[in-house]
Amino acid sequence: MKKNYRIVTNPSVEPVDSATFKLFIGSTFSVDDTLLDTVILPAARQLCEKYTNRYFVNTTIEQTQDNLEALPFNRTYDNILDGGLGATQALNYYDNKRFISLSGGYIQSITSLKVYDDENTESTVSNTGYYLDNNGARLVFNSSYSLPTARIIAGWKVTYVAGFGSSATNIPADIKQAIMMTAQSIYQYNRTNDETRFIFQDVPAIAKEILKKYKIFTGRNGY
């Protein structure tokens, strides 16, 4: 299934600012504060987000995809949660297409869902017809909701907010540590002849170890 993503609204803050980063590396210089806050720390955060396949600070995402995804055949989502169908059976009865997997980790909210028919007419789906399954990071249609007809290609577009929260205080401390380690690998502090050298590279191995527990792995209905 083809899925496309684009960021509608970037994070309003960074998890780590230049003052915190300079404490981490033991620097008192302020000449590079603007560069740190606008280039290096955002780059480090984005590298860590890419590695974990999740957004840290609330980010608004627009996801377009071709088809819906399947819940087990002839059983509603609520039945499954109530234990009406075992996990092994559920995997063997994929047929009814009743949900949309959302990329980006923890999903704060769904802003809108739009559907496009064969005439390319856009319609907004009422939020009374679906709900957010936060544990599964997916939009699930109510079992009683009658699905509209969607075109085969790019028939669905969902806009949603992903992240741990809107403030730097919402971000786990170990993620901040990994971001600072990554920023340190980008920002090679070198005051020989009053020069500062900047090198861009991957997330360091030790930072990856810290981030490993947050990493989302792609799967059949993954990201």
N, C-alpha and C positions, 0 to 999 in steps of 0.2 A: 504494500500500500504506500502510495506517495504522500509524504507530508512535507509542508514547507512552513518555515517559521520566520518571523521578523520581530524585532524589538520595537514596540510602539512608544514606550516610555522607559528611559534608562533610570537606574537608581538615583535617588535624590541626594544620597550621601555615600561616602566610601566607608567600609568597615574599619579602616585604619587611616589616620591622618598623619601628616608629616611630623607633628610633635611627638606622637606615640612612637612612630618609626624611629626617630632620632634617639629616643630613650633606649630603644631596642638595640641600636647599633653603637650607642655611646658617643653620639655626635652632638656638638653644640652650635655648629654652623647653621646659618639661616639663609645663605645665598641661594641654596637650591630648593627652598621650601615650595615655591610655585611649581617647579618642575616635578617634584615629588608628588604634590597633591593633584596635579592635572595630567601627568603622564605616567610616571613610574608606578605609583600605588594603584591606579586604575588598571594598568597593564598587568600587574601582579595578581590583582583580584580576578581579572578575566582569565588569566592562565589557570588559576586554581578552579574557577567555575567550569572551564572547559574540561579540566581533568576529572572533576566530580560529576559532570553532566547535570549540574543544578545551579540555580541562581541564589546568591546569598542575601542581598538586600532586595526588597520588593521591586520587581521589574514587570512591566506590562508586556505580555506576549500576544501576538496574533498568529494563530495556527490554522493553516488551510490544509484540508486533506480530501482524498477521493471518496472513501467509504467509511461507514461506521464499523465498529468492531463487535465481536460476537460474545454474547452471554450464552450459557448452556441451553441447549435445545428444549423448548417447551417448558422452561422453568423460569420464574421471575427472579430477579436479583435478591429480593427480600426473602424468597424461599431458600435461597442458597445460604444467606446469612443465618437463617433460622435452623440450619442443619438439614434442610430438606433434600440436599444432594451432596454426596461426598466429593472431595476434591478430585479424586481419580476419575469418577464418573463425569464430573463437570468438564474435565479436559477432553473427554471422549465425545461430548455432545455439542461442540461448537456449531452454531447455526444462526440463531436469532441475533441480529446485529442491533445492539442496544446501548453501546457506550462509545466514548471517545477518550483515549488515553492522552493525558496532558504532560508535556515535557517541562522539565525545570525543577523537579524536586517537590518541596512542600508548596501546595497550592493554597493561596490565601482566599481567593474568591474568583468567581466567573463573572465577567463584565457583560458579555453578550454572546449569543449564538445565532449565526445567520446561515440560511440554507439557500442554494441556488438551483432553480429548476432547469429543465431542458431549453427553456426560452431565455435563460440567463437572467431571470428575474430574481432579485434578492428579497428575501423575507426574513424577519426577525422571529425567532422561536421564543415563545413565552417561557419565562423561567419557572412557571408552574408545571411545565412538562418535563422537567429534569431536575437533578440535584447534584451537588458536588460530593463525591466519595473521596474524602481527603486522604484516607489511609491508602487507597489505591491510586491516587492522583489521576482521577478520571471523572468525566461528566457522564452521568448515567441517566438514561431516560426512564421515567416512571413506567411501570408495567402496563398501566391503563392508557398511556399516551399513544395516540395514533401518529406514527411517524409520517412526515411530509415526504413527497417524492423529490429526490435530489438528482441532479445530473451526475453522470458517472465520474467525470473529471472535476476535481476541486469543487465538490458539491457542498462542502461544509466549512465554515469559518468560525472559530471560537476565539474570543479575546478574554484573557484571564491574567491574574496577578500571581506571580510565583516568587517565593523568597521566605526567609525566616521572619521578616518584619521590615518595617520602614525606617528603623533606627539602627545605628551601629551597635547599640546596647543589646539588640536582639540577636546578634551574631555570636555563636559559640566562641569561647576564648581560644580553643585550639585551632579553629579556622583562621582567626586573626593571626595567630602565631605562624601558621603556614603561609599566609599572605606576606607577612613581614620577612620570612625566610626567602620567599620568592623575590620580593622587592630587593632584598640585600644581594641576591645573585644578579639582579639587573643593575643595581646601583653599586658599582665597584668603587668603594670609597678610597680615594688616592689623592693625597694632597701634595705630592711631589711637584714642586714648582707651581703651587697654587692651581693645579689642574684637577678636574674631576672627570672620571672616565665612566661611560655608560655602556653596558653590554646587555643585550637582550638574549634570553635563553629560555629553556624549558623549566618547569617546576622542579626544584631540586629533589633528589631521592628521599631525603629525610622529611621534606614537606609532604611528599606523596604518602609516606608512611602515616603521617598524622591525618591526612585527608582520606585515607583508604576506607575508613568506616562510613564516610559520607558519600562515597562513590556509587553512582547508579549505573548498573550494568544493563545494557539493552537486551531485549528479549522479544518473544513473539508479539506481545502487545506493549512493548516498552517504548523507550524514547529514541 
